[in-house]
Amino acid sequence: MSEAPRNTIIIGSGPAGYTAGIYTSRAQLEPLLFAGEKNGGQLMNTTLVENWPGSKDGILGPELMMDMRAQAEKFGTEIIDKNVTRVDFSGDVKKVYIGETEYQAKSIIVATGAKARMTGVPGEEKLLGRGVATCAVCDAAFYKEKNTFVVGAGDAAIEDAMALTKFATKVTMLVRSDTMRASKIMQERAQNHDKIEIRFNTQLKEVKGDKKLESIVITNSQTNQDEEVQADGVFVAIGHLPVTDIFKDQLELDAKGYLMSHLTQAQQESNEVTWLHGFPTQTSVEGVFAAGDVVDFRYRQAVTSAGMGCMAALDAERYLTGSASGSW
């Protein structure tokens, strides 16, 4: 064991983790935050963020994350850029491991986030953030009068396509089979929109461009014929993977692998959350709280992640001080 139990350990960075660090350090809980070897979350792969409140001219994703990190450190958050390898939440004192080194805390905030599923085609990783994107709600405004493509066949893919139609000249959906997985009402919206074209039995094969996306290669799965087409934007909408592998035997997960909290449990049981008792962000283990995309299967926005980071920090503080244990 490397040190005596701390008040709080935060696992993960990004808007949720750094906000939790700001709030817990200002509450003088002296938090330790494990940011991971690739710190900052999904915004590190984003260019201009225009929907962050208070930033009227927009801010670069990496710059926003560095500012939030610096603010957390300013108030006393200790940050270590290493990946947590395993955890043990079985006792009153929670244990977190970096290799063989053990850290202990009275409370834990999990903010490990989620990562978008990618297709893995050549050029995709290179041009991520430079024409290849994963959130049309975030980035659609950058594609005014542009030719765009959406990869996917579910409700999320159609939501991305609909968001793009407000700005783009044309939106082409690439569906690898002859049917879509989206709900019937969503399919009808896409099929009836004059800006959306749906190409069935079509897969993304390659993404091309030097400094930014210039074209894509698509292939027809029935004819095996390739076609290269000009493209200004490609949005990959084939789902997200919550980063929860190290918590599988420790915390309750939903069917898709997201952490369950009191808040998300209530959302799944009722469309209207009118009142919550205890700690809304607490997971299935007392003293362990969750925030951001690791628990949020619905909104997945930087501002909602930051808000949940605040909630988890306040819940952890109240848990440690023994207040609000019954109700709000």
C-alpha positions in Angstrom: 0.0 0.0 0.0 1.5 3.3 -1.1 -0.5 5.7 1.2 -3.2 6.1 3.8 -6.8 6.1 2.7 -7.8 9.3 0.9 -11.2 10.9 1.0 -11.8 10.6 -2.7 -10.2 9.0 -5.8 -11.5 10.0 -9.2 -11.0 7.5 -12.0 -11.0 9.1 -15.5 -10.6 12.6 -16.9 -12.7 14.4 -19.5 -15.4 16.9 -18.5 -16.9 14.6 -15.8 -13.6 13.7 -14.2 -12.1 17.2 -14.2 -15.3 18.8 -13.0 -15.4 16.3 -10.1 -11.8 17.2 -9.4 -12.7 20.9 -9.3 -15.6 20.4 -6.9 -14.0 17.9 -4.6 -10.8 19.9 -4.3 -12.7 23.1 -3.5 -14.4 21.1 -0.8 -11.0 20.3 0.6 -11.3 16.6 0.0 -7.8 16.5 -1.5 -8.8 14.2 -4.4 -6.4 12.0 -6.4 -7.4 11.8 -10.0 -6.2 9.0 -12.4 -6.5 10.6 -15.8 -5.2 7.7 -17.8 -2.4 7.6 -20.3 -4.6 9.1 -22.9 -6.2 11.8 -20.8 -8.9 14.3 -21.6 -11.6 12.0 -23.0 -13.3 12.2 -26.4 -12.9 16.0 -26.7 -9.1 15.5 -27.2 -10.2 14.2 -30.7 -12.5 17.2 -31.4 -11.6 20.4 -33.1 -13.9 23.4 -32.4 -16.5 23.1 -29.6 -19.2 25.7 -30.3 -21.8 24.6 -27.7 -19.7 24.9 -24.6 -21.5 27.6 -22.5 -19.6 30.8 -22.0 -17.4 30.3 -25.0 -19.2 32.4 -27.6 -16.5 32.0 -30.3 -16.0 28.3 -29.6 -13.0 26.6 -28.1 -10.8 23.7 -29.3 -11.6 20.4 -27.6 -8.0 19.8 -26.4 -7.7 23.4 -25.2 -10.9 23.1 -23.2 -9.7 19.9 -21.5 -6.3 21.4 -20.7 -8.1 24.4 -19.1 -10.3 22.2 -17.0 -7.4 20.1 -15.9 -5.4 23.2 -14.9 -8.4 24.5 -13.0 -8.7 21.2 -11.1 -5.0 21.3 -10.3 -5.2 25.0 -9.2 -7.6 24.0 -6.4 -5.5 21.0 -5.3 -6.4 18.0 -7.3 -3.5 15.6 -7.6 -3.4 14.1 -11.1 -1.6 11.0 -12.2 -1.6 10.1 -16.0 -1.8 6.4 -15.5 -4.5 3.8 -16.2 -6.1 2.0 -13.3 -5.6 -1.7 -13.9 -8.0 -3.1 -11.3 -10.2 -2.2 -8.4 -11.6 -3.7 -5.2 -14.7 -2.1 -3.9 -15.7 -4.8 -1.5 -14.9 -3.1 1.8 -15.6 0.3 3.4 -12.3 1.4 2.2 -12.1 1.2 -1.6 -8.9 0.0 -3.3 -7.6 1.1 -6.6 -4.5 -0.5 -8.3 -1.9 0.8 -10.8 -0.1 -2.5 -11.5 0.9 -3.7 -8.0 0.7 -0.3 -6.4 -2.4 0.1 -4.2 -4.3 3.3 -3.4 -7.1 3.5 -0.9 -10.0 5.9 -0.6 -13.2 6.3 1.4 -15.1 7.2 -1.7 -14.7 6.7 -5.5 -15.9 8.7 -8.5 -15.9 6.8 -11.7 -15.7 9.0 -14.8 -14.0 6.6 -17.3 -16.3 7.7 -20.2 -17.1 5.8 -23.3 -15.5 5.5 -26.7 -17.3 5.6 -30.1 -17.3 2.3 -32.0 -15.2 2.9 -35.1 -15.2 1.0 -38.4 -11.5 0.5 -38.5 -11.2 1.3 -42.2 -7.9 2.8 -43.6 -7.6 6.5 -43.0 -10.3 6.7 -40.4 -8.1 7.2 -37.4 -5.8 9.6 -39.2 -8.7 11.9 -40.2 -10.6 11.7 -37.0 -11.5 15.3 -36.1 -10.6 16.4 -39.7 -13.7 15.3 -41.5 -14.3 12.1 -39.7 -16.5 12.6 -36.6 -18.8 10.7 -34.2 -21.3 13.3 -33.1 -23.4 15.2 -35.6 -25.3 17.0 -32.8 -21.9 18.5 -31.8 -20.4 19.1 -35.3 -23.3 19.5 -37.8 -22.9 23.2 -38.0 -19.5 22.9 -39.5 -20.9 21.2 -42.6 -23.1 23.9 -44.0 -23.7 23.3 -47.7 -21.4 20.3 -47.6 -21.7 16.7 -48.8 -21.9 14.4 -45.8 -22.2 10.7 -45.1 -23.5 8.8 -42.0 -22.4 5.2 -41.3 -25.0 3.2 -39.4 -28.5 1.9 -39.4 -29.9 2.5 -36.0 -31.9 5.4 -34.4 -28.6 7.2 -33.5 -27.5 7.1 -37.1 -30.8 8.6 -38.2 -30.6 11.2 -35.5 -27.2 12.2 -36.8 -28.5 12.3 -40.4 -31.5 14.5 -39.3 -29.1 16.9 -37.5 -27.0 17.2 -40.6 -29.9 18.0 -42.8 -30.2 21.4 -41.1 -26.9 22.4 -42.5 -25.5 20.0 -45.2 -26.5 20.1 -48.8 -26.9 16.3 -48.9 -26.7 13.4 -46.4 -26.1 9.9 -47.5 -26.6 7.0 -45.1 -24.5 3.9 -45.6 -26.3 0.8 -44.5 -24.4 -2.4 -44.8 -27.4 -4.8 -45.1 -30.7 -4.5 -46.9 -32.6 -3.4 -43.8 -32.2 -0.8 -41.0 -32.3 -1.5 -37.3 -33.9 1.9 -36.5 -37.4 2.1 -35.2 -40.1 2.4 -37.9 -40.9 6.0 -37.2 -37.3 7.0 -37.5 -36.9 5.1 -40.7 -39.9 6.9 -42.1 -38.4 10.3 -41.2 -35.2 9.4 -43.0 -36.9 7.9 -46.1 -39.2 10.9 -46.4 -36.5 13.6 -46.1 -35.5 15.2 -49.3 -31.9 15.7 -48.2 -31.3 12.1 -47.1 -30.4 9.3 -49.5 -30.1 5.7 -48.0 -27.8 3.3 -49.7 -28.4 -0.2 -48.7 -25.9 -3.1 -49.0 -23.1 -0.4 -48.9 -20.1 -0.3 -46.6 -17.4 2.2 -46.0 -14.1 0.8 -47.2 -11.6 3.6 -47.0 -11.3 7.3 -46.0 -9.0 9.4 -48.1 -7.4 12.8 -47.6 -4.1 14.5 -46.7 -4.8 17.2 -44.1 -8.5 16.7 -44.2 -11.2 14.4 -45.6 -11.4 14.6 -49.4 -13.2 11.4 -50.5 -14.3 8.0 -49.4 -14.3 4.6 -51.0 -17.5 2.6 -50.6 -18.3 -0.9 -51.7 -21.5 -2.7 -52.7 -21.7 -6.0 -50.8 -23.9 -7.6 -53.5 -21.8 -6.6 -56.5 -18.4 -6.2 -54.7 -17.9 -3.1 -56.8 -16.0 -0.2 -55.3 -16.8 3.5 -55.8 -14.8 6.6 -54.8 -17.0 9.6 -54.0 -16.2 13.2 -52.9 -17.0 13.7 -49.2 -16.7 16.6 -46.8 -17.8 14.8 -43.7 -18.2 11.2 -42.5 -20.1 10.5 -39.3 -19.6 7.1 -37.7 -22.8 6.2 -35.8 -22.5 2.5 -35.0 -22.7 2.8 -31.2 -20.5 3.6 -28.2 -18.6 1.3 -25.8 -18.5 2.4 -22.1 -15.1 1.9 -20.5 -16.2 -0.4 -17.8 -14.1 -3.6 -18.2 -12.3 -3.2 -14.8 -15.7 -2.8 -13.0 -17.5 -5.8 -14.3 -17.1 -7.9 -11.2 -17.4 -4.9 -8.9 -20.4 -2.7 -10.0 -23.8 -3.4 -11.6 -23.8 -2.8 -15.3 -26.8 -2.6 -17.7 -27.2 -4.8 -20.8 -25.0 -2.5 -22.9 -22.2 -2.3 -20.3 -23.0 1.1 -18.8 -22.7 1.6 -15.1 -26.0 1.7 -13.2 -26.5 4.6 -10.8 -29.6 5.5 -8.8 -30.3 8.2 -11.4 -30.1 5.9 -14.4 -32.0 3.2 -12.7 -34.9 5.7 -12.1 -34.7 6.8 -15.8 -35.0 3.2 -17.0 -38.0 2.5 -14.7 -39.9 5.7 -15.5 -39.8 8.3 -18.2 -40.4 10.9 -15.5 -38.0 11.2 -12.7 -39.8 13.4 -10.1 -37.9 12.8 -6.9 -34.7 10.9 -5.9 -33.7 9.9 -2.4 -30.2 9.5 -1.2 -27.4 10.0 -3.7 -28.5 10.1 -7.4 -25.1 9.3 -8.8 -24.3 6.4 -6.4 -23.7 3.1 -8.1 -24.7 -0.4 -6.8 -21.9 0.0 -4.2 -22.2 2.4 -1.3 -19.6 5.2 -1.6 -18.9 4.6 -5.3 -20.3 7.3 -7.6 -20.4 7.5 -11.4 -20.5 10.5 -13.8 -20.4 11.2 -17.5 -20.6 8.9 -20.5 -19.7 5.8 -18.5 -23.2 6.0 -17.0 -25.0 8.4 -19.4 -26.5 6.3 -22.3 -28.8 9.1 -23.4 -27.3 12.6 -23.8 -23.5 12.1 -24.2 -22.7 15.8 -24.3 -19.7 17.6 -22.7 -21.9 19.9 -20.7 -24.1 17.1 -19.3 -20.9 15.1 -18.4 -19.6 18.1 -16.6 -22.9 18.5 -14.8 -22.8 14.9 -13.7 -19.2 15.3 -12.5 -20.5 18.2 -10.3 -23.3 16.0 -9.0 -21.0 13.1 -8.2 -18.6 15.3 -6.4 -21.4 16.8 -4.2 -22.8 13.3 -3.6 -19.4 12.1 -2.5 -18.9 15.1 -0.2 -22.3 14.5 1.4 -21.6 10.8 1.7 -18.3 11.5 3.5 -19.8 14.0 5.9 -22.8 11.8 6.6 -25.3 14.3 5.4 -28.2 13.7 3.0 -28.1 10.0 3.7 -31.8 9.7 3.7 -33.3 12.2 1.4 -32.8 15.5 -0.3 
